[in-house]
Amino acid sequence: MSDDIHQQSPLDERYGLAGVRDLGEYAEALTRLLERGRRERCAAVLSEAEAYAAAELLGQFAQLDPLGAVNRLAASLAGRIYRRLGA
């Protein structure tokens, strides 16, 4: 995929994002990663305040293009974070 859409990182291979060619494949890879994440144990890597801020940012991003594949994923993830926070 072009660098302006997604910068490659060492974690891309581990999490299945390496080699995606376009935004559609990127959204599909992220969908698979989120589904995988639902089956794995949870690990606290953020404080509650940071998680809330992340959910807010994801929600704002989702509203920019509600029908976009990546934006729908952002909305879904924001909702899951809010539910876990009890919001």
Phi, psi and omega in degrees: 000150182296149184296335181286344177267317183210121175278129180290142176225164179301336181280347181302317180296315181300322186254012172079022180258352180291137174085003177293142188259339182206179184296325178296314178294325178298314179297319178296317179296320178293323177299313178298320180295319178294320176296318177299318181298330179293336182267347182268160178293152179278144176230125179284116179238355179228153171286168178299320179295319178294321179296319178296317178298319178297318178297320178298315179296316177299318179296318178296317178299317182301326183285344180295324179210080187304337181265352180291143183300314181291323179294322177295323176296319178299318179296318180297314180293321177300316179299319179294320178295315178302316179299317180294331177278350180085018181277000000 
